[in-house]
């Protein structure tokens, strides 16, 4: 295979060859595979899909957690940083007169940590799980007011 040096004068041929999208996809897939969590006995770490919207008083987060029980969800708030983690457990199936031939459902772990533009008030935060969607209501922390002290 021959290699060539790309200069400003021949760069157009590289991009117009149609290979750039293919190499871009291969490059992205290599990084996804490299950083993907190892398969530990059927467990996998999944990134939460979520939407964040800003309201007058704070933020609302909708995160997809299919098949997760309320008791398996952990939410941590530290200043402007929010961390959501959850775990589903594989349940053993009982079969009568047969055996499980193929199983795709297993234990999974969900994790997402993100930072919002403002400090949050963890005491006023609310979480609700309905139909596999976690809704977080995250109010902003009250701004500290500057007080002026009179000199006597």
N, CA, C and O atoms as a GROMACS GRO file, in nm:
protein
  608
    1UNK      N    1   0.085  -0.117   0.000
    1UNK     CA    2   0.000   0.000   0.000
    1UNK      C    3   0.089   0.123   0.000
    1UNK      O    4   0.184   0.131   0.078
    2UNK      N    5   0.060   0.216  -0.084
    2UNK     CA    6   0.140   0.338  -0.094
    2UNK      C    7   0.075   0.448  -0.011
    2UNK      O    8  -0.048   0.462  -0.010
    3UNK      N    9   0.157   0.524   0.056
    3UNK     CA   10   0.109   0.636   0.136
    3UNK      C   11   0.150   0.764   0.068
    3UNK      O   12   0.253   0.771   0.002
    4UNK      N   13   0.068   0.866   0.086
    4UNK     CA   14   0.102   0.996   0.028
    4UNK      C   15   0.082   1.104   0.134
    4UNK      O   16   0.002   1.088   0.226
    5UNK      N   17   0.153   1.210   0.118
    5UNK     CA   18   0.141   1.322   0.210
    5UNK      C   19   0.032   1.414   0.158
    5UNK      O   20   0.030   1.451   0.041
    6UNK      N   21  -0.059   1.449   0.249
    6UNK     CA   22  -0.168   1.537   0.210
    6UNK      C   23  -0.124   1.681   0.229
    6UNK      O   24  -0.088   1.722   0.339
    7UNK      N   25  -0.128   1.754   0.123
    7UNK     CA   26  -0.094   1.896   0.127
    7UNK      C   27  -0.219   1.975   0.094
    7UNK      O   28  -0.316   1.917   0.044
    8UNK      N   29  -0.220   2.106   0.120
    8UNK     CA   30  -0.340   2.184   0.086
    8UNK      C   31  -0.383   2.167  -0.058
    8UNK      O   32  -0.502   2.176  -0.087
    9UNK      N   33  -0.290   2.143  -0.149
    9UNK     CA   34  -0.327   2.132  -0.290
    9UNK      C   35  -0.395   2.000  -0.324
    9UNK      O   36  -0.477   1.995  -0.415
   10UNK      N   37  -0.362   1.890  -0.252
   10UNK     CA   38  -0.426   1.761  -0.285
   10UNK      C   39  -0.527   1.717  -0.179
   10UNK      O   40  -0.578   1.605  -0.186
   11UNK      N   41  -0.557   1.801  -0.082
   11UNK     CA   42  -0.652   1.766   0.025
   11UNK      C   43  -0.792   1.744  -0.031
   11UNK      O   44  -0.865   1.660   0.022
   12UNK      N   45  -0.831   1.814  -0.133
   12UNK     CA   46  -0.964   1.801  -0.192
   12UNK      C   47  -0.989   1.659  -0.237
   12UNK      O   48  -1.100   1.609  -0.223
   13UNK      N   49  -0.887   1.592  -0.292
   13UNK     CA   50  -0.907   1.456  -0.341
   13UNK      C   51  -0.936   1.359  -0.227
   13UNK      O   52  -1.010   1.263  -0.247
   14UNK      N   53  -0.879   1.380  -0.109
   14UNK     CA   54  -0.905   1.293   0.006
   14UNK      C   55  -1.051   1.304   0.048
   14UNK      O   56  -1.116   1.202   0.072
   15UNK      N   57  -1.102   1.427   0.058
   15UNK     CA   58  -1.239   1.447   0.103
   15UNK      C   59  -1.341   1.411  -0.004
   15UNK      O   60  -1.451   1.366   0.028
   16UNK      N   61  -1.306   1.430  -0.128
   16UNK     CA   62  -1.400   1.400  -0.236
   16UNK      C   63  -1.401   1.252  -0.274
   16UNK      O   64  -1.484   1.210  -0.354
   17UNK      N   65  -1.308   1.173  -0.217
   17UNK     CA   66  -1.302   1.031  -0.252
   17UNK      C   67  -1.416   0.951  -0.191
   17UNK      O   68  -1.442   0.838  -0.233
   18UNK      N   69  -1.485   1.008  -0.091
   18UNK     CA   70  -1.595   0.936  -0.029
   18UNK      C   71  -1.550   0.846   0.085
   18UNK      O   72  -1.634   0.781   0.147
   19UNK      N   73  -1.422   0.840   0.115
   19UNK     CA   74  -1.372   0.753   0.221
   19UNK      C   75  -1.380   0.818   0.359
   19UNK      O   76  -1.379   0.748   0.460
   20UNK      N   77  -1.389   0.949   0.365
   20UNK     CA   78  -1.390   1.017   0.494
   20UNK      C   79  -1.504   0.970   0.585
   20UNK      O   80  -1.478   0.940   0.701
   21UNK      N   81  -1.631   0.962   0.537
   21UNK     CA   82  -1.737   0.914   0.626
   21UNK      C   83  -1.713   0.771   0.676
   21UNK      O   84  -1.743   0.740   0.791
   22UNK      N   85  -1.659   0.686   0.592
   22UNK     CA   86  -1.632   0.547   0.630
   22UNK      C   87  -1.526   0.542   0.740
   22UNK      O   88  -1.544   0.474   0.841
   23UNK      N   89  -1.417   0.616   0.720
   23UNK     CA   90  -1.312   0.616   0.822
   23UNK      C   91  -1.360   0.683   0.950
   23UNK      O   92  -1.320   0.642   1.059
   24UNK      N   93  -1.443   0.784   0.938
   24UNK     CA   94  -1.499   0.850   1.057
   24UNK      C   95  -1.581   0.754   1.140
   24UNK      O   96  -1.569   0.751   1.262
   25UNK      N   97  -1.665   0.673   1.073
   25UNK     CA   98  -1.746   0.574   1.146
   25UNK      C   99  -1.659   0.468   1.211
   25UNK      O  100  -1.683   0.429   1.325
   26UNK      N  101  -1.557   0.421   1.139
   26UNK     CA  102  -1.467   0.320   1.194
   26UNK      C  103  -1.391   0.376   1.315
   26UNK      O  104  -1.374   0.306   1.415
   27UNK      N  105  -1.347   0.499   1.305
   27UNK     CA  106  -1.275   0.564   1.415
   27UNK      C  107  -1.365   0.579   1.537
   27UNK      O  108  -1.324   0.548   1.648
   28UNK      N  109  -1.489   0.626   1.517
   28UNK     CA  110  -1.584   0.640   1.628
   28UNK      C  111  -1.614   0.505   1.693
   28UNK      O  112  -1.619   0.494   1.815
   29UNK      N  113  -1.635   0.402   1.610
   29UNK     CA  114  -1.664   0.269   1.664
   29UNK      C  115  -1.547   0.214   1.744
   29UNK      O  116  -1.567   0.149   1.846
   30UNK      N  117  -1.425   0.240   1.698
   30UNK     CA  118  -1.307   0.193   1.771
   30UNK      C  119  -1.302   0.255   1.910
   30UNK      O  120  -1.269   0.186   2.007
   31UNK      N  121  -1.334   0.384   1.920
   31UNK     CA  122  -1.335   0.448   2.052
   31UNK      C  123  -1.447   0.396   2.138
   31UNK      O  124  -1.428   0.376   2.258
   32UNK      N  125  -1.566   0.373   2.080
   32UNK     CA  126  -1.676   0.317   2.159
   32UNK      C  127  -1.640   0.180   2.212
   32UNK      O  128  -1.666   0.149   2.329
   33UNK      N  129  -1.580   0.096   2.129
   33UNK     CA  130  -1.541  -0.038   2.173
   33UNK      C  131  -1.433  -0.032   2.280
   33UNK      O  132  -1.434  -0.109   2.375
   34UNK      N  133  -1.338   0.060   2.263
   34UNK     CA  134  -1.226   0.069   2.357
   34UNK      C  135  -1.274   0.112   2.495
   34UNK      O  136  -1.228   0.058   2.596
   35UNK      N  137  -1.367   0.208   2.500
   35UNK     CA  138  -1.412   0.259   2.628
   35UNK      C  139  -1.536   0.191   2.683
   35UNK      O  140  -1.584   0.226   2.790
   36UNK      N  141  -1.589   0.094   2.610
   36UNK     CA  142  -1.707   0.023   2.659
   36UNK      C  143  -1.670  -0.060   2.781
   36UNK      O  144  -1.558  -0.108   2.794
   37UNK      N  145  -1.767  -0.074   2.870
   37UNK     CA  146  -1.743  -0.152   2.992
   37UNK      C  147  -1.727  -0.300   2.956
   37UNK      O  148  -1.791  -0.350   2.863
   38UNK      N  149  -1.643  -0.367   3.030
   38UNK     CA  150  -1.622  -0.510   3.007
   38UNK      C  151  -1.747  -0.586   3.048
   38UNK      O  152  -1.818  -0.546   3.140
   39UNK      N  153  -1.771  -0.696   2.981
   39UNK     CA  154  -1.887  -0.779   3.012
   39UNK      C  155  -1.852  -0.868   3.131
   39UNK      O  156  -1.776  -0.964   3.118
   40UNK      N  157  -1.910  -0.834   3.246
   40UNK     CA  158  -1.881  -0.907   3.370
   40UNK      C  159  -1.997  -0.999   3.402
   40UNK      O  160  -2.091  -0.958   3.471
   41UNK      N  161  -1.993  -1.120   3.355
   41UNK     CA  162  -2.097  -1.216   3.388
   41UNK      C  163  -2.235  -1.171   3.345
   41UNK      O  164  -2.332  -1.191   3.419
   42UNK      N  165  -2.247  -1.113   3.230
   42UNK     CA  166  -2.378  -1.069   3.182
   42UNK      C  167  -2.412  -0.927   3.224
   42UNK      O  168  -2.516  -0.876   3.183
   43UNK      N  169  -2.328  -0.862   3.303
   43UNK     CA  170  -2.356  -0.725   3.343
   43UNK      C  171  -2.291  -0.630   3.244
   43UNK      O  172  -2.181  -0.654   3.194
   44UNK      N  173  -2.360  -0.522   3.216
   44UNK     CA  174  -2.302  -0.420   3.130
   44UNK      C  175  -2.337  -0.284   3.186
   44UNK      O  176  -2.442  -0.265   3.248
   45UNK      N  177  -2.249  -0.189   3.163
   45UNK     CA  178  -2.270  -0.052   3.207
   45UNK      C  179  -2.329   0.025   3.091
   45UNK      O  180  -2.270   0.031   2.983
   46UNK      N  181  -2.446   0.083   3.111
   46UNK     CA  182  -2.515   0.155   3.005
   46UNK      C  183  -2.524   0.302   3.039
   46UNK      O  184  -2.547   0.338   3.154
   47UNK      N  185  -2.506   0.384   2.940
   47UNK     CA  186  -2.519   0.528   2.959
   47UNK      C  187  -2.667   0.564   2.955
   47UNK      O  188  -2.740   0.520   2.866
   48UNK      N  189  -2.710   0.644   3.050
   48UNK     CA  190  -2.848   0.687   3.054
   48UNK      C  191  -2.879   0.784   2.940
   48UNK      O  192  -2.801   0.876   2.913
   49UNK      N  193  -2.991   0.764   2.876
   49UNK     CA  194  -3.040   0.862   2.780
   49UNK      C  195  -3.126   0.959   2.858
   49UNK      O  196  -3.212   0.918   2.936
   50UNK      N  197  -3.103   1.089   2.838
   50UNK     CA  198  -3.178   1.185   2.918
   50UNK      C  199  -3.198   1.316   2.845
   50UNK      O  200  -3.129   1.348   2.748
   51UNK      N  201  -3.295   1.393   2.895
   51UNK     CA  202  -3.323   1.527   2.847
   51UNK      C  203  -3.317   1.619   2.968
   51UNK      O  204  -3.365   1.584   3.076
   52UNK      N  205  -3.259   1.737   2.951
   52UNK     CA  206  -3.252   1.836   3.058
   52UNK      C  207  -3.314   1.964   3.007
   52UNK      O  208  -3.279   2.013   2.900
   53UNK      N  209  -3.407   2.019   3.085
   53UNK     CA  210  -3.466   2.148   3.048
   53UNK      C  211  -3.457   2.243   3.167
   53UNK      O  212  -3.456   2.201   3.283
   54UNK      N  213  -3.449   2.371   3.135
   54UNK     CA  214  -3.437   2.473   3.240
   54UNK      C  215  -3.574   2.537   3.262
   54UNK      O  216  -3.645   2.567   3.167
   55UNK      N  217  -3.608   2.558   3.389
   55UNK     CA  218  -3.731   2.626   3.426
   55UNK      C  219  -3.694   2.756   3.496
   55UNK      O  220  -3.576   2.788   3.511
   56UNK      N  221  -3.794   2.831   3.540
   56UNK     CA  222  -3.767   2.956   3.611
   56UNK      C  223  -3.695   2.932   3.743
   56UNK      O  224  -3.614   3.014   3.786
   57UNK      N  225  -3.725   2.819   3.808
   57UNK     CA  226  -3.669   2.793   3.941
   57UNK      C  227  -3.553   2.695   3.942
   57UNK      O  228  -3.485   2.682   4.043
   58UNK      N  229  -3.528   2.627   3.832
   58UNK     CA  230  -3.421   2.528   3.830
   58UNK      C  231  -3.418   2.448   3.702
   58UNK      O  232  -3.422   2.503   3.592
   59UNK      N  233  -3.410   2.315   3.718
   59UNK     CA  234  -3.395   2.226   3.602
   59UNK      C  235  -3.485   2.105   3.619
   59UNK      O  236  -3.516   2.064   3.731
   60UNK      N  237  -3.526   2.047   3.506
   60UNK     CA  238  -3.602   1.922   3.506
   60UNK      C  239  -3.526   1.824   3.417
   60UNK      O  240  -3.491   1.855   3.304
   61UNK      N  241  -3.501   1.705   3.472
   61UNK     CA  242  -3.428   1.601   3.401
   61UNK      C  243  -3.520   1.482   3.381
   61UNK      O  244  -3.584   1.436   3.476
   62UNK      N  245  -3.528   1.432   3.258
   62UNK     CA  246  -3.601   1.308   3.227
   62UNK      C  247  -3.497   1.207   3.182
   62UNK      O  248  -3.427   1.230   3.083
   63UNK      N  249  -3.486   1.095   3.254
   63UNK     CA  250  -3.387   0.992   3.221
   63UNK      C  251  -3.457   0.859   3.202
   63UNK      O  252  -3.545   0.822   3.281
   64UNK      N  253  -3.419   0.786   3.098
   64UNK     CA  254  -3.477   0.655   3.070
   64UNK      C  255  -3.411   0.548   3.155
   64UNK      O  256  -3.289   0.529   3.149
   65UNK      N  257  -3.492   0.477   3.234
   65UNK     CA  258  -3.444   0.366   3.317
   65UNK      C  259  -3.540   0.248   3.301
   65UNK      O  260  -3.613   0.216   3.395
   66UNK      N  261  -3.539   0.184   3.186
   66UNK     CA  262  -3.634   0.074   3.163
   66UNK      C  263  -3.604  -0.046   3.251
   66UNK      O  264  -3.490  -0.091   3.261
   67UNK      N  265  -3.709  -0.098   3.315
   67UNK     CA  266  -3.695  -0.219   3.396
   67UNK      C  267  -3.625  -0.201   3.528
   67UNK      O  268  -3.586  -0.300   3.590
   68UNK      N  269  -3.607  -0.079   3.575
   68UNK     CA  270  -3.537  -0.053   3.701
   68UNK      C  271  -3.639  -0.025   3.811
   68UNK      O  272  -3.734   0.051   3.791
   69UNK      N  273  -3.618  -0.087   3.926
   69UNK     CA  274  -3.703  -0.065   4.043
   69UNK      C  275  -3.664   0.066   4.110
   69UNK      O  276  -3.549   0.109   4.102
   70UNK      N  277  -3.760   0.130   4.177
   70UNK     CA  278  -3.732   0.255   4.248
   70UNK      C  279  -3.620   0.239   4.350
   70UNK      O  280  -3.536   0.328   4.366
   71UNK      N  281  -3.620   0.127   4.418
   71UNK     CA  282  -3.521   0.104   4.524
   71UNK      C  283  -3.379   0.087   4.471
   71UNK      O  284  -3.284   0.094   4.548
   72UNK      N  285  -3.363   0.064   4.341
   72UNK     CA  286  -3.231   0.041   4.282
   72UNK      C  287  -3.168   0.167   4.225
   72UNK      O  288  -3.059   0.162   4.168
   73UNK      N  289  -3.236   0.281   4.241
   73UNK     CA  290  -3.186   0.406   4.185
   73UNK      C  291  -3.118   0.488   4.294
   73UNK      O  292  -3.171   0.504   4.404
   74UNK      N  293  -3.000   0.538   4.262
   74UNK     CA  294  -2.926   0.626   4.353
   74UNK      C  295  -2.902   0.759   4.284
   74UNK      O  296  -2.853   0.763   4.171
   75UNK      N  297  -2.936   0.867   4.353
   75UNK     CA  298  -2.916   1.001   4.299
   75UNK      C  299  -2.834   1.080   4.398
   75UNK      O  300  -2.868   1.087   4.517
   76UNK      N  301  -2.725   1.140   4.350
   76UNK     CA  302  -2.640   1.223   4.436
   76UNK      C  303  -2.631   1.363   4.376
   76UNK      O  304  -2.617   1.379   4.254
   77UNK      N  305  -2.640   1.463   4.463
   77UNK     CA  306  -2.626   1.602   4.420
   77UNK      C  307  -2.515   1.664   4.501
   77UNK      O  308  -2.518   1.664   4.624
   78UNK      N  309  -2.416   1.717   4.430
   78UNK     CA  310  -2.302   1.781   4.495
   78UNK      C  311  -2.276   1.914   4.424
   78UNK      O  312  -2.209   1.918   4.320
   79UNK      N  313  -2.330   2.022   4.481
   79UNK     CA  314  -2.319   2.152   4.416
   79UNK      C  315  -2.396   2.151   4.286
   79UNK      O  316  -2.516   2.125   4.286
   80UNK      N  317  -2.330   2.177   4.173
   80UNK     CA  318  -2.398   2.173   4.044
   80UNK      C  319  -2.393   2.035   3.977
   80UNK      O  320  -2.453   2.016   3.871
   81UNK      N  321  -2.323   1.938   4.038
   81UNK     CA  322  -2.305   1.805   3.978
   81UNK      C  323  -2.414   1.708   4.026
   81UNK      O  324  -2.443   1.699   4.145
   82UNK      N  325  -2.473   1.638   3.929
   82UNK     CA  326  -2.576   1.537   3.956
   82UNK      C  327  -2.524   1.403   3.906
   82UNK      O  328  -2.474   1.393   3.795
   83UNK      N  329  -2.537   1.300   3.990
   83UNK     CA  330  -2.498   1.164   3.951
   83UNK      C  331  -2.616   1.072   3.970
   83UNK      O  332  -2.676   1.067   4.078
   84UNK      N  333  -2.651   1.000   3.864
   84UNK     CA  334  -2.760   0.903   3.869
   84UNK      C  335  -2.701   0.766   3.839
   84UNK      O  336  -2.632   0.748   3.739
   85UNK      N  337  -2.729   0.670   3.925
   85UNK     CA  338  -2.686   0.532   3.898
   85UNK      C  339  -2.800   0.438   3.934
   85UNK      O  340  -2.880   0.466   4.024
   86UNK      N  341  -2.807   0.327   3.864
   86UNK     CA  342  -2.913   0.229   3.888
   86UNK      C  343  -2.865   0.093   3.841
   86UNK      O  344  -2.771   0.081   3.763
   87UNK      N  345  -2.932  -0.010   3.891
   87UNK     CA  346  -2.894  -0.146   3.856
   87UNK      C  347  -3.017  -0.233   3.843
   87UNK      O  348  -3.108  -0.228   3.926
   88UNK      N  349  -3.020  -0.313   3.739
   88UNK     CA  350  -3.125  -0.415   3.725
   88UNK      C  351  -3.060  -0.549   3.751
   88UNK      O  352  -2.944  -0.571   3.718
   89UNK      N  353  -3.134  -0.637   3.809
   89UNK     CA  354  -3.079  -0.769   3.842
   89UNK      C  355  -3.145  -0.875   3.755
   89UNK      O  356  -3.264  -0.871   3.727
   90UNK      N  357  -3.062  -0.970   3.714
   90UNK     CA  358  -3.111  -1.083   3.635
   90UNK      C  359  -3.192  -1.172   3.728
   90UNK      O  360  -3.150  -1.204   3.838
   91UNK      N  361  -3.309  -1.212   3.682
   91UNK     CA  362  -3.393  -1.300   3.761
   91UNK      C  363  -3.388  -1.439   3.699
   91UNK      O  364  -3.405  -1.456   3.579
   92UNK      N  365  -3.366  -1.536   3.785
   92UNK     CA  366  -3.362  -1.674   3.737
   92UNK      C  367  -3.502  -1.717   3.694
   92UNK      O  368  -3.600  -1.696   3.766
   93UNK      N  369  -3.509  -1.776   3.578
   93UNK     CA  370  -3.637  -1.823   3.528
   93UNK      C  371  -3.656  -1.969   3.568
   93UNK      O  372  -3.563  -2.049   3.559
   94UNK      N  373  -3.774  -2.000   3.610
   94UNK     CA  374  -3.808  -2.138   3.641
   94UNK      C  375  -3.885  -2.193   3.522
   94UNK      O  376  -3.986  -2.137   3.481
   95UNK      N  377  -3.837  -2.300   3.468
   95UNK     CA  378  -3.906  -2.361   3.355
   95UNK      C  379  -3.951  -2.500   3.397
   95UNK      O  380  -3.880  -2.574   3.466
   96UNK      N  381  -4.068  -2.534   3.352
   96UNK     CA  382  -4.121  -2.666   3.384
   96UNK      C  383  -4.109  -2.754   3.260
   96UNK      O  384  -4.164  -2.724   3.154
   97UNK      N  385  -4.038  -2.861   3.276
   97UNK     CA  386  -4.024  -2.956   3.165
   97UNK      C  387  -3.935  -2.906   3.053
   97UNK      O  388  -3.948  -2.954   2.940
   98UNK      N  389  -3.847  -2.815   3.079
   98UNK     CA  390  -3.760  -2.766   2.974
   98UNK      C  391  -3.644  -2.688   3.032
   98UNK      O  392  -3.626  -2.681   3.153
   99UNK      N  393  -3.567  -2.629   2.945
   99UNK     CA  394  -3.454  -2.549   2.990
   99UNK      C  395  -3.447  -2.422   2.906
   99UNK      O  396  -3.502  -2.415   2.796
  100UNK      N  397  -3.379  -2.323   2.960
  100UNK     CA  398  -3.362  -2.198   2.888
  100UNK      C  399  -3.259  -2.223   2.778
  100UNK      O  400  -3.148  -2.268   2.805
  101UNK      N  401  -3.297  -2.194   2.656
  101UNK     CA  402  -3.208  -2.218   2.543
  101UNK      C  403  -3.128  -2.093   2.509
  101UNK      O  404  -3.010  -2.103   2.475
  102UNK      N  405  -3.190  -1.977   2.517
  102UNK     CA  406  -3.123  -1.853   2.479
  102UNK      C  407  -3.173  -1.742   2.569
  102UNK      O  408  -3.294  -1.727   2.587
  103UNK      N  409  -3.082  -1.664   2.627
  103UNK     CA  410  -3.121  -1.556   2.716
  103UNK      C  411  -3.045  -1.429   2.678
  103UNK      O  412  -2.922  -1.427   2.677
  104UNK      N  413  -3.119  -1.324   2.646
  104UNK     CA  414  -3.058  -1.196   2.617
  104UNK      C  415  -3.073  -1.098   2.732
  104UNK      O  416  -2.997  -1.002   2.740
  105UNK      N  417  -3.168  -1.121   2.820
  105UNK     CA  418  -3.190  -1.030   2.932
  105UNK      C  419  -3.096  -1.068   3.045
  105UNK      O  420  -3.086  -1.185   3.083
  106UNK      N  421  -3.029  -0.970   3.097
  106UNK     CA  422  -2.936  -0.994   3.206
  106UNK      C  423  -2.929  -0.871   3.293
  106UNK      O  424  -3.005  -0.776   3.272
  107UNK      N  425  -2.840  -0.871   3.388
  107UNK     CA  426  -2.824  -0.756   3.477
  107UNK      C  427  -2.755  -0.642   3.402
  107UNK      O  428  -2.666  -0.664   3.321
  108UNK      N  429  -2.799  -0.522   3.431
  108UNK     CA  430  -2.740  -0.404   3.370
  108UNK      C  431  -2.721  -0.296   3.474
  108UNK      O  432  -2.794  -0.288   3.573
  109UNK      N  433  -2.623  -0.213   3.451
  109UNK     CA  434  -2.600  -0.098   3.537
  109UNK      C  435  -2.609   0.027   3.451
  109UNK      O  436  -2.557   0.031   3.339
  110UNK      N  437  -2.677   0.129   3.503
  110UNK     CA  438  -2.690   0.257   3.435
  110UNK      C  439  -2.613   0.360   3.515
  110UNK      O  440  -2.612   0.355   3.638
  111UNK      N  441  -2.549   0.453   3.445
  111UNK     CA  442  -2.472   0.555   3.515
  111UNK      C  443  -2.466   0.681   3.430
  111UNK      O  444  -2.448   0.675   3.308
  112UNK      N  445  -2.481   0.794   3.496
  112UNK     CA  446  -2.465   0.922   3.428
  112UNK      C  447  -2.431   1.027   3.532
  112UNK      O  448  -2.496   1.036   3.637
  113UNK      N  449  -2.330   1.106   3.504
  113UNK     CA  450  -2.291   1.216   3.590
  113UNK      C  451  -2.276   1.339   3.501
  113UNK      O  452  -2.211   1.333   3.396
  114UNK      N  453  -2.336   1.449   3.542
  114UNK     CA  454  -2.332   1.570   3.462
  114UNK      C  455  -2.335   1.692   3.554
  114UNK      O  456  -2.373   1.683   3.671
  115UNK      N  457  -2.294   1.804   3.498
  115UNK     CA  458  -2.289   1.928   3.574
  115UNK      C  459  -2.381   2.031   3.511
  115UNK      O  460  -2.380   2.050   3.389
  116UNK      N  461  -2.459   2.096   3.595
  116UNK     CA  462  -2.550   2.200   3.548
  116UNK      C  463  -2.487   2.337   3.573
  116UNK      O  464  -2.393   2.348   3.652
  117UNK      N  465  -2.537   2.441   3.508
  117UNK     CA  466  -2.473   2.573   3.519
  117UNK      C  467  -2.484   2.640   3.656
  117UNK      O  468  -2.410   2.735   3.682
  118UNK      N  469  -2.573   2.594   3.744
  118UNK     CA  470  -2.592   2.661   3.873
  118UNK      C  471  -2.588   2.560   3.986
  118UNK      O  472  -2.612   2.441   3.966
  119UNK      N  473  -2.557   2.608   4.107
  119UNK     CA  474  -2.562   2.524   4.227
  119UNK      C  475  -2.706   2.479   4.250
  119UNK      O  476  -2.800   2.555   4.226
  120UNK      N  477  -2.723   2.356   4.295
  120UNK     CA  478  -2.856   2.299   4.317
  120UNK      C  479  -2.886   2.289   4.466
  120UNK      O  480  -2.795   2.281   4.548
  121UNK      N  481  -3.014   2.288   4.499
  121UNK     CA  482  -3.059   2.273   4.638
  121UNK      C  483  -3.103   2.128   4.658
  121UNK      O  484  -3.215   2.093   4.623
  122UNK      N  485  -3.015   2.043   4.714
  122UNK     CA  486  -3.051   1.901   4.728
  122UNK      C  487  -3.169   1.876   4.821
  122UNK      O  488  -3.240   1.778   4.804
  123UNK      N  489  -3.191   1.963   4.918
  123UNK     CA  490  -3.302   1.945   5.011
  123UNK      C  491  -3.437   1.963   4.943
  123UNK      O  492  -3.536   1.903   4.986
  124UNK      N  493  -3.444   2.042   4.839
  124UNK     CA  494  -3.570   2.068   4.770
  124UNK      C  495  -3.586   1.984   4.643
  124UNK      O  496  -3.689   1.994   4.576
  125UNK      N  497  -3.488   1.903   4.610
  125UNK     CA  498  -3.495   1.820   4.489
  125UNK      C  499  -3.599   1.710   4.505
  125UNK      O  500  -3.621   1.660   4.615
  126UNK      N  501  -3.662   1.674   4.394
  126UNK     CA  502  -3.762   1.567   4.393
  126UNK      C  503  -3.732   1.470   4.280
  126UNK      O  504  -3.683   1.509   4.174
  127UNK      N  505  -3.762   1.342   4.305
  127UNK     CA  506  -3.743   1.238   4.203
  127UNK      C  507  -3.869   1.153   4.195
  127UNK      O  508  -3.930   1.119   4.297
  128UNK      N  509  -3.907   1.119   4.071
  128UNK     CA  510  -4.027   1.038   4.049
  128UNK      C  511  -3.998   0.941   3.936
  128UNK      O  512  -3.946   0.980   3.832
  129UNK      N  513  -4.033   0.814   3.954
  129UNK     CA  514  -4.015   0.712   3.851
  129UNK      C  515  -4.152   0.666   3.805
  129UNK      O  516  -4.233   0.617   3.884
  130UNK      N  517  -4.177   0.681   3.675
  130UNK     CA  518  -4.306   0.641   3.621
  130UNK      C  519  -4.286   0.585   3.481
  130UNK      O  520  -4.231   0.653   3.394
  131UNK      N  521  -4.330   0.462   3.458
  131UNK     CA  522  -4.321   0.396   3.327
  131UNK      C  523  -4.178   0.393   3.273
  131UNK      O  524  -4.157   0.413   3.153
  132UNK      N  525  -4.081   0.368   3.360
  132UNK     CA  526  -3.942   0.357   3.317
  132UNK      C  527  -3.872   0.489   3.291
  132UNK      O  528  -3.760   0.490   3.239
  133UNK      N  529  -3.936   0.601   3.326
  133UNK     CA  530  -3.875   0.732   3.306
  133UNK      C  531  -3.861   0.800   3.442
  133UNK      O  532  -3.960   0.821   3.513
  134UNK      N  533  -3.738   0.834   3.477
  134UNK     CA  534  -3.709   0.906   3.601
  134UNK      C  535  -3.719   1.055   3.573
  134UNK      O  536  -3.656   1.106   3.481
  135UNK      N  537  -3.799   1.125   3.653
  135UNK     CA  538  -3.813   1.270   3.641
  135UNK      C  539  -3.754   1.334   3.765
  135UNK      O  540  -3.801   1.311   3.876
  136UNK      N  541  -3.650   1.414   3.746
  136UNK     CA  542  -3.587   1.487   3.855
  136UNK      C  543  -3.625   1.634   3.845
  136UNK      O  544  -3.612   1.694   3.738
  137UNK      N  545  -3.670   1.689   3.954
  137UNK     CA  546  -3.694   1.832   3.962
  137UNK      C  547  -3.586   1.888   4.053
  137UNK      O  548  -3.582   1.858   4.172
  138UNK      N  549  -3.498   1.969   3.996
  138UNK     CA  550  -3.379   2.017   4.066
  138UNK      C  551  -3.382   2.170   4.076
  138UNK      O  552  -3.342   2.239   3.982
  139UNK      N  553  -3.428   2.222   4.190
  139UNK     CA  554  -3.430   2.368   4.204
  139UNK      C  555  -3.289   2.423   4.228
  139UNK      O  556  -3.203   2.358   4.287
  140UNK      N  557  -3.269   2.545   4.180
  140UNK     CA  558  -3.141   2.613   4.204
  140UNK      C  559  -3.131   2.650   4.351
  140UNK      O  560  -3.232   2.673   4.418
  141UNK      N  561  -3.011   2.654   4.399
  141UNK     CA  562  -2.986   2.697   4.536
  141UNK      C  563  -3.009   2.848   4.543
  141UNK      O  564  -2.973   2.921   4.450
  142UNK      N  565  -3.068   2.893   4.652
  142UNK     CA  566  -3.093   3.036   4.669
  142UNK      C  567  -2.961   3.111   4.670
  142UNK      O  568  -2.865   3.070   4.736
  143UNK      N  569  -2.957   3.219   4.597
  143UNK     CA  570  -2.835   3.298   4.590
  143UNK      C  571  -2.810   3.365   4.724
  143UNK      O  572  -2.902   3.415   4.788
  144UNK      N  573  -2.687   3.364   4.766
  144UNK     CA  574  -2.650   3.431   4.890
  144UNK      C  575  -2.662   3.581   4.868
  144UNK      O  576  -2.612   3.636   4.769
  145UNK      N  577  -2.729   3.645   4.959
  145UNK     CA  578  -2.744   3.789   4.945
  145UNK      C  579  -2.630   3.860   5.017
  145UNK      O  580  -2.582   3.815   5.122
  146UNK      N  581  -2.588   3.967   4.960
  146UNK     CA  582  -2.480   4.044   5.020
  146UNK      C  583  -2.542   4.139   5.122
  146UNK      O  584  -2.630   4.218   5.089
  147UNK      N  585  -2.494   4.131   5.244
  147UNK     CA  586  -2.546   4.219   5.348
  147UNK      C  587  -2.441   4.324   5.382
  147UNK      O  588  -2.321   4.297   5.388
  148UNK      N  589  -2.491   4.441   5.402
  148UNK     CA  590  -2.401   4.550   5.439
  148UNK      C  591  -2.417   4.575   5.589
  148UNK      O  592  -2.528   4.583   5.641
  149UNK      N  593  -2.306   4.586   5.655
  149UNK     CA  594  -2.309   4.605   5.799
  149UNK      C  595  -2.270   4.751   5.828
  149UNK      O  596  -2.170   4.801   5.777
  150UNK      N  597  -2.349   4.815   5.911
  150UNK     CA  598  -2.323   4.954   5.946
  150UNK      C  599  -2.212   4.960   6.051
  150UNK      O  600  -2.208   4.879   6.143
  151UNK      N  601  -2.126   5.056   6.037
  151UNK     CA  602  -2.018   5.075   6.132
  151UNK      C  603  -2.066   5.169   6.241
  151UNK      O  604  -2.118   5.276   6.211
  152UNK      N  605  -2.049   5.132   6.366
  152UNK     CA  606  -2.092   5.216   6.479
  152UNK      C  607  -1.980   5.299   6.533
  152UNK      O  608  -2.001   5.375   6.628
   0.00000   0.00000   0.00000
